[in-house]
C-alpha cells in the first residue's frame, strides 16, 4: 500500500488533498484516491480515475481549507492540461474562486 507520505512526495497537490480529506474524517475517499494511483497500470488510468473521483465528490472541495481547495483545483488543472482539452466552464469557475479566495 502506498502511504500518504509517498503520495505527497510523488504528487504533492494530491497529497495535500488526501491529508485534508483524512483530517475531515473522509479516510475512505482518501484511500480511494491512493488506490487510483497505486492500482492503475497506465498514467492515463491514474489521471482518469483520480479526475473522475474528484469530479464525483466535487462538493467536498468546499469543506477543505484554502490550501486544500487550491490543491484540489491544481490537481484538476493538471489533469485537464494532460488531456489536452479544457472545460471552459470549470476553468472559469476556478479562476473566479482564485480571485475571490481570501488571502
C-alpha positions as a Markdown table, in Angstrom:
| # | Residue | x | y | z |
|---|---|---|---|---|
| 1 | Unk | 0.0 | 0.0 | 0.0 |
| 2 | Unk | 1.2 | 3.5 | -0.8 |
| 3 | Unk | 1.5 | 5.8 | 2.2 |
| 4 | Unk | 0.3 | 9.3 | 2.3 |
| 5 | Unk | 3.9 | 10.5 | 2.6 |
| 6 | Unk | 4.9 | 8.6 | -0.6 |
| 7 | Unk | 1.9 | 10.1 | -2.4 |
| 8 | Unk | 2.8 | 13.6 | -1.2 |
| 9 | Unk | 6.4 | 13.1 | -2.4 |
| 10 | Unk | 5.3 | 11.9 | -5.9 |
| 11 | Unk | 2.2 | 14.2 | -6.4 |
| 12 | Unk | 2.3 | 17.0 | -3.8 |
| 13 | Unk | -1.1 | 18.5 | -4.6 |
| 14 | Unk | -2.9 | 15.2 | -4.4 |
| 15 | Unk | -1.0 | 14.5 | -1.2 |
| 16 | Unk | -2.4 | 17.8 | 0.3 |
| 17 | Unk | -5.9 | 16.8 | -0.8 |
| 18 | Unk | -5.6 | 13.3 | 0.8 |
| 19 | Unk | -4.2 | 14.8 | 4.0 |
| 20 | Unk | -7.1 | 17.3 | 4.2 |
| 21 | Unk | -9.7 | 14.5 | 3.5 |
| 22 | Unk | -8.3 | 12.4 | 6.3 |
| 23 | Unk | -8.4 | 15.5 | 8.6 |
| 24 | Unk | -12.1 | 15.9 | 7.7 |
| 25 | Unk | -12.8 | 12.2 | 8.5 |
| 26 | Unk | -13.1 | 11.2 | 4.9 |
| 27 | Unk | -10.5 | 8.4 | 5.0 |
| 28 | Unk | -12.4 | 6.2 | 2.7 |
| 29 | Unk | -12.2 | 8.8 | -0.1 |
| 30 | Unk | -8.5 | 9.4 | 0.7 |
| 31 | Unk | -7.9 | 5.6 | 0.4 |
| 32 | Unk | -9.8 | 5.5 | -2.9 |
| 33 | Unk | -7.6 | 8.3 | -4.3 |
| 34 | Unk | -4.5 | 6.4 | -3.2 |
| 35 | Unk | -5.9 | 3.3 | -4.8 |
| 36 | Unk | -6.5 | 5.1 | -8.0 |
| 37 | Unk | -2.8 | 6.0 | -8.2 |
| 38 | Unk | -1.5 | 2.7 | -6.9 |
| 39 | Unk | -3.5 | 0.2 | -8.8 |
| 40 | Unk | -3.7 | 1.8 | -12.2 |
| 41 | Unk | -1.5 | 0.3 | -14.9 |
| 42 | Unk | -1.0 | 3.4 | -17.0 |
| 43 | Unk | -0.7 | 7.2 | -16.4 |
| 44 | Unk | -4.0 | 7.6 | -18.4 |
| 45 | Unk | -5.8 | 5.4 | -16.0 |
| 46 | Unk | -4.3 | 7.3 | -13.0 |
| 47 | Unk | -5.4 | 10.7 | -14.3 |
| 48 | Unk | -8.8 | 9.4 | -15.5 |
| 49 | Unk | -9.6 | 7.7 | -12.2 |
| 50 | Unk | -8.4 | 10.5 | -10.0 |
| 51 | Unk | -10.2 | 13.1 | -12.1 |
| 52 | Unk | -13.4 | 11.0 | -12.0 |
| 53 | Unk | -13.2 | 10.5 | -8.3 |
| 54 | Unk | -12.6 | 14.2 | -7.6 |
| 55 | Unk | -15.4 | 15.2 | -10.0 |
| 56 | Unk | -17.9 | 12.8 | -8.3 |
| 57 | Unk | -17.0 | 14.3 | -4.9 |
| 58 | Unk | -16.6 | 17.9 | -6.0 |
| 59 | Unk | -19.0 | 19.2 | -3.3 |
| 60 | Unk | -16.4 | 18.1 | -0.7 |
| 61 | Unk | -13.9 | 20.7 | -2.0 |
| 62 | Unk | -15.8 | 23.4 | -0.2 |
| 63 | Unk | -15.2 | 21.6 | 3.1 |
| 64 | Unk | -11.4 | 21.7 | 2.8 |
| 65 | Unk | -9.1 | 24.5 | 3.9 |
| 66 | Unk | -7.9 | 27.2 | 1.5 |
| 67 | Unk | -4.8 | 25.2 | 0.8 |
| 68 | Unk | -6.7 | 22.0 | 0.3 |
| 69 | Unk | -9.2 | 23.6 | -2.0 |
| 70 | Unk | -6.4 | 25.2 | -4.0 |
| 71 | Unk | -4.6 | 21.9 | -4.2 |
| 72 | Unk | -7.8 | 20.2 | -5.5 |
| 73 | Unk | -8.0 | 22.8 | -8.2 |
| 74 | Unk | -4.4 | 22.3 | -9.2 |
| 75 | Unk | -4.9 | 18.6 | -9.5 |
| 76 | Unk | -7.9 | 19.1 | -11.8 |
| 77 | Unk | -5.9 | 21.7 | -13.8 |
| 78 | Unk | -3.1 | 19.2 | -14.3 |
| 79 | Unk | -5.4 | 16.5 | -15.4 |
| 80 | Unk | -7.2 | 18.8 | -17.9 |
| 81 | Unk | -3.8 | 20.0 | -19.3 |
| 82 | Unk | -2.6 | 16.5 | -19.7 |
| 83 | Unk | -5.7 | 15.5 | -21.7 |
| 84 | Unk | -5.1 | 18.5 | -24.0 |
| 85 | Unk | -8.6 | 19.9 | -23.5 |
| 86 | Unk | -10.1 | 22.3 | -21.1 |
| 87 | Unk | -13.6 | 22.6 | -19.9 |
| 88 | Unk | -14.1 | 26.3 | -20.2 |
| 89 | Unk | -16.8 | 26.5 | -17.6 |
| 90 | Unk | -14.8 | 24.7 | -15.0 |
| 91 | Unk | -11.7 | 26.7 | -15.8 |
| 92 | Unk | -13.6 | 30.0 | -15.4 |
| 93 | Unk | -15.1 | 28.8 | -12.1 |
| 94 | Unk | -11.6 | 28.0 | -10.8 |
| 95 | Unk | -10.3 | 31.4 | -11.9 |
| 96 | Unk | -13.3 | 33.1 | -10.1 |
| 97 | Unk | -12.5 | 31.1 | -6.9 |
| 98 | Unk | -8.9 | 32.1 | -7.1 |
| 99 | Unk | -9.7 | 35.7 | -7.5 |
| 100 | Unk | -12.2 | 35.8 | -4.6 |
| 101 | Unk | -10.4 | 33.3 | -2.3 |
| 102 | Unk | -9.5 | 35.1 | 0.9 |
| 103 | Unk | -5.8 | 35.7 | 1.2 |
